[in-house]
Amino acid sequence: MAARGASTGQDTGQPLGFLVLDKPAGLTSHRCVAAVRRAYGLKRVGHGGTLDPAVTGVLPIAVGAATRLLPYLEGAKAYDGMIQLGVRTTTDDLEGEVIEQLPLPSLDQACLEQALQTFRGAIAQRPPQVSAVHVDGQRAYARVRQGEQLELAPRCVEIHQLALLAWDASSGQLRLQVRCSAGTYIRALARDLGALLGCGGALASLRRTEALGFGLEQAVALEQLQSAPPPPLQDPLEALAHLPQHWLSEEQLVGWRCGRAFAADPGLTEILPADQA
């Protein structure tokens, strides 16, 4: 475990921590990870939550041994998105093929607020057929590319916050702020909102503003990876600040590093050697 403020592994001298990338449109999350690997000279790099190529915003990337911590980070995510009503597409966003265009009903802000209430809290959501969901060992999008038509099973997700920021009746576009659990598809939200309103809907644009406890204020542009040295990494301990923490004696720390269990004192607060407390 790295000491407070460290961005390199204590034993290897290799980079260790989190980089919060402000992903630009047009790039896959995989290509962003490849850019981080080149910048820090490491193969051991992983991201926390795929973003579609058209989506911008917060992409947390774990560097070095910090990849082990990804499952323990906060799962909630936040988005700022635009939804286009009056259209249905194959991908539930405007990147896909248009299936149907429908006239816009007469809607005001009160009607939209009433419709949005349906999606607040715990809901069953059917993922888009063009998605990374596994179907019989294969990604759904790969099966769709092979010509299959899929109807994926609904999954339970939770939308903690759903705020209407703007509504343009002339264009049929509305802007939403969403805070939700991991696994929520904003494309599916756009599709289902349009279906509820009887006019179809598709995601027009999306920016992720928060993921795994990191926000846009911590994010760096992809271009900064080309500088020397690359941007400093976020401290792994800060990324875990939401979890219960406990002191370890030097003896316990040695055992913990070897995989041995210990009885934690609930009154203690950090996993650090006693002489570093």
C-alpha positions in Angstrom: 0.0 0.0 0.0 1.5 3.4 -1.0 2.0 5.9 1.7 0.0 9.1 1.8 0.6 11.4 -1.2 2.7 8.9 -3.1 2.3 8.4 -6.8 4.9 5.7 -7.3 5.0 2.1 -5.9 7.1 1.9 -2.8 8.8 -1.3 -3.9 9.1 -0.9 -7.6 9.4 2.8 -8.2 6.7 2.4 -10.9 3.7 4.9 -11.2 0.8 4.1 -8.9 -2.5 5.9 -8.7 -5.4 7.2 -10.7 -5.5 9.5 -13.7 -8.9 11.2 -14.4 -9.1 11.8 -18.1 -11.5 14.2 -19.8 -12.3 11.9 -22.7 -12.8 13.7 -26.0 -15.5 12.7 -28.5 -14.6 10.2 -31.2 -12.2 8.0 -29.1 -13.0 4.7 -27.5 -12.1 4.1 -23.9 -9.6 1.5 -25.0 -7.7 4.0 -27.1 -7.5 6.3 -24.1 -6.1 3.5 -22.0 -3.5 2.9 -24.7 -2.5 6.5 -24.6 -2.0 6.3 -20.8 0.1 3.2 -21.2 2.4 5.0 -23.6 2.6 8.1 -21.4 3.6 6.3 -18.2 5.5 3.4 -19.8 3.3 0.7 -18.2 1.1 -2.1 -19.4 -0.8 -2.4 -16.2 -3.5 0.2 -16.8 -7.3 -0.1 -16.7 -10.3 2.2 -16.8 -13.3 2.4 -14.5 -16.4 2.4 -16.7 -16.5 2.4 -20.5 -17.7 5.5 -22.3 -19.1 5.3 -25.8 -16.9 7.0 -28.5 -19.4 9.9 -28.9 -19.5 10.5 -25.1 -17.1 13.0 -23.4 -16.1 13.5 -19.8 -14.8 11.7 -16.8 -12.9 8.5 -17.5 -11.1 7.3 -14.3 -8.0 5.3 -15.3 -6.0 3.2 -12.8 -2.3 3.0 -13.2 0.0 0.3 -11.9 -1.1 -1.7 -8.8 -4.0 0.8 -8.4 -5.9 -1.4 -10.9 -6.6 -3.7 -7.9 -8.6 -1.0 -6.3 -11.1 -0.4 -9.1 -13.8 -2.8 -7.6 -13.7 -0.8 -4.3 -14.4 2.7 -5.7 -17.8 4.4 -5.5 -20.0 3.1 -8.2 -22.4 6.1 -8.7 -22.0 8.2 -11.9 -23.3 11.5 -13.0 -24.1 12.9 -16.5 -25.2 16.0 -18.4 -27.1 14.9 -21.5 -29.3 16.1 -24.3 -32.3 14.0 -25.5 -33.9 14.4 -28.9 -37.6 13.6 -29.0 -39.5 12.6 -32.1 -37.0 10.0 -33.3 -36.2 6.3 -32.8 -32.8 4.8 -33.8 -31.1 1.4 -33.8 -28.7 2.4 -31.1 -31.0 4.7 -29.0 -28.7 7.6 -29.8 -28.2 9.8 -32.9 -25.2 7.8 -33.9 -27.4 5.0 -35.1 -29.7 4.4 -38.1 -33.0 6.2 -37.9 -35.9 3.7 -37.6 -38.8 6.2 -37.3 -39.4 9.9 -37.1 -42.6 10.9 -35.2 -44.4 14.2 -34.7 -43.8 16.0 -31.4 -46.7 16.1 -29.0 -47.6 19.3 -27.3 -45.4 19.3 -24.2 -44.6 21.8 -21.5 -42.2 21.5 -18.6 -44.9 20.2 -16.2 -45.7 17.3 -18.6 -42.0 16.5 -18.8 -41.5 16.6 -15.1 -44.4 14.2 -14.6 -42.9 11.8 -17.1 -39.4 12.0 -15.6 -40.9 11.0 -12.2 -41.5 7.6 -13.6 -37.7 7.0 -13.9 -36.6 8.3 -10.5 -35.5 5.7 -7.9 -35.1 1.9 -8.6 -36.3 0.9 -12.0 -36.1 -2.0 -14.4 -34.1 -0.9 -17.5 -33.6 -2.8 -20.7 -30.1 -2.1 -22.1 -29.7 -0.9 -25.7 -29.1 -3.8 -28.1 -25.9 -2.1 -29.2 -24.2 -2.3 -25.9 -21.3 -4.2 -24.1 -23.7 -6.5 -22.2 -22.7 -10.2 -22.6 -25.2 -12.5 -24.3 -24.2 -16.1 -24.3 -20.5 -15.2 -23.9 -20.5 -12.5 -26.6 -21.0 -8.8 -26.5 -24.4 -7.7 -27.6 -23.0 -5.2 -30.1 -21.0 -7.9 -31.8 -24.1 -10.0 -32.3 -26.0 -7.1 -33.7 -23.2 -6.5 -36.2 -23.6 -10.1 -37.3 -27.3 -9.3 -38.2 -29.1 -10.4 -35.0 -31.9 -8.5 -33.5 -31.7 -8.7 -29.7 -34.2 -7.9 -26.9 -32.0 -7.8 -23.8 -33.5 -8.6 -20.4 -34.2 -5.7 -18.1 -31.9 -5.0 -15.3 -32.4 -3.3 -12.0 -30.7 0.1 -11.8 -31.2 3.2 -9.6 -31.5 6.8 -10.7 -30.7 8.9 -7.7 -31.2 12.3 -9.3 -33.0 13.2 -12.5 -33.3 17.0 -13.1 -34.7 18.8 -16.1 -32.3 21.6 -16.9 -33.8 22.9 -20.2 -36.6 22.2 -22.7 -36.8 23.6 -26.2 -40.3 22.8 -27.6 -39.4 24.0 -31.1 -36.6 21.5 -31.5 -37.9 18.8 -29.2 -34.6 18.7 -27.2 -34.4 18.5 -23.5 -31.3 18.7 -21.3 -31.1 16.4 -18.2 -28.8 16.1 -15.3 -28.6 12.5 -14.1 -27.0 10.8 -11.1 -27.3 7.0 -11.2 -26.0 3.6 -10.2 -23.4 1.8 -12.3 -24.9 -0.1 -15.2 -27.4 2.6 -16.0 -27.7 3.5 -19.7 -28.6 7.1 -20.5 -29.4 6.0 -24.1 -32.0 3.6 -22.7 -33.4 6.4 -20.5 -33.8 8.6 -23.7 -35.5 5.7 -25.5 -37.9 4.9 -22.7 -38.7 8.6 -22.0 -39.6 9.0 -25.7 -41.7 5.8 -25.6 -43.6 7.0 -22.6 -44.3 10.4 -24.3 -45.5 8.5 -27.4 -43.0 10.2 -29.8 -39.8 8.3 -29.5 -36.5 9.6 -28.2 -32.8 9.2 -28.7 -29.7 10.5 -26.9 -28.3 13.5 -28.8 -25.2 14.2 -26.7 -23.7 13.1 -23.3 -21.0 14.3 -21.0 -20.1 12.3 -17.9 -19.4 14.7 -15.0 -18.6 12.2 -12.2 -17.5 8.5 -11.9 -16.1 6.3 -9.2 -15.8 9.3 -6.8 -13.9 11.5 -9.3 -15.2 14.7 -11.0 -14.5 17.0 -13.9 -12.5 19.3 -11.6 -9.9 16.6 -11.3 -9.8 15.7 -15.0 -7.0 16.4 -17.5 -7.1 16.7 -21.2 -5.8 13.9 -23.4 -3.2 16.4 -24.9 -1.6 16.7 -21.5 -0.4 13.1 -21.8 2.0 14.2 -24.5 3.9 16.5 -22.1 7.0 15.4 -20.2 6.6 14.4 -17.5 3.0 13.3 -17.7 0.4 14.6 -15.3 0.8 13.6 -11.6 -1.5 10.8 -10.5 -4.3 10.9 -7.9 -3.4 9.4 -4.5 -4.9 5.9 -4.2 -5.7 6.5 -0.5 -7.8 9.6 -1.4 -9.8 7.5 -3.9 -10.7 5.1 -1.0 -11.6 7.8 1.5 -15.3 6.7 1.4 -14.5 3.3 2.9 -14.0 2.4 6.6 -10.3 2.6 7.4 -8.2 1.1 10.2 -4.7 1.4 11.7 -2.3 -1.5 11.3 0.7 -2.2 13.4 3.9 -3.0 11.6 3.4 -6.7 12.4 -0.1 -6.6 11.1 0.9 -4.8 7.9 3.5 -7.5 7.1 0.9 -10.2 7.6 -1.7 -8.3 5.6 0.7 -8.0 2.7 1.1 -11.8 2.8 -2.7 -12.2 2.6 -3.4 -13.0 6.3 -6.6 -11.8 7.9 -6.7 -9.7 11.1 -9.4 -8.5 13.5 -10.0 -4.8 12.8 -10.7 -2.4 15.6 -13.8 -0.3 14.4 -12.4 2.7 16.3 -9.3 3.0 14.2 -9.2 4.9 10.9 -6.4 4.1 8.5 -4.4 1.2 7.0 -0.9 2.6 7.6 2.1 1.4 9.6 1.8 2.7 13.2 5.1 4.7 12.8 3.5 6.6 9.8 0.3 7.6 11.7 
